Every structure is written in structure tokens, then in C-alpha cells.
Amino acid sequence: MRLLVSLIFAVSLMFGQIVAASPRDDAEYIAESMLSESGREWAIKAIAGIYVSHFTKELDKHSVRVLDSDRFAEMIPMNVVEPWILRWKELLAGGLLKVYTPAQLAQIANNRAMPKSW
């Protein structure tokens, strides 16, 4: 009996935390969802493109020509790109917090349905 009560308490505590997510948690979850799969792929390409543009200009100063920008972008290490993706998630979550009410964020996070203003 004691085990059953403990189990019920533990389960309700776990689900109670999910239900009582803060607006920040909801915004971070939405941002993570938006930058998953195709969004993440786009972000990686965009960030790598910025690095390629910068490095191409710097190399050009030393008479080094980049012939294949796409291949050069593929060579940018993920450990260089990953911090920027995390920063974009933070900025996206902050923007969501400014635009939507806590109730709207909870609705989006729980139902994955964007409000009409999206």
C-alpha cells in the first residue's frame, strides 16, 4: 500500500511539473521545436554561410581564392556553429515571450497550434 501511495505521489508530481511549466519553459520548448529538423538544417547552413563569407573576404586579402563556397561551408566544424544555434534559440524564445501571453505560449506548447496572429 505504501508503494502504491508513493507511486501515485511521484507520478502526480511529475505530471504536475509538466502542467505547471513557466512561460519561459514554454517559449524555450517552442523555439526548440521550431529549430528542429528542417529549421536546424537551415540555421546550420545560414551560420556556415556567414562564416564562409567572412573567411572568404579575409583569405582574399592574402590572395587566396575560395572556388567552392558550398563545399567550404560544409567544412565548418559543428563545434563552431552549435553555440550560434543555441543563441538563436535563446533569441527566439525571448521574442516569443514578448509577443505572446503566457496562456498563448502554453496553448502553442501543448497543442502545437499557432495562434491566428502567428
Helices and strands as residue ranges (DSSP letters): H 2-19, H 23-34, H 38-60, H 69-74, H 78-99, H 102-111
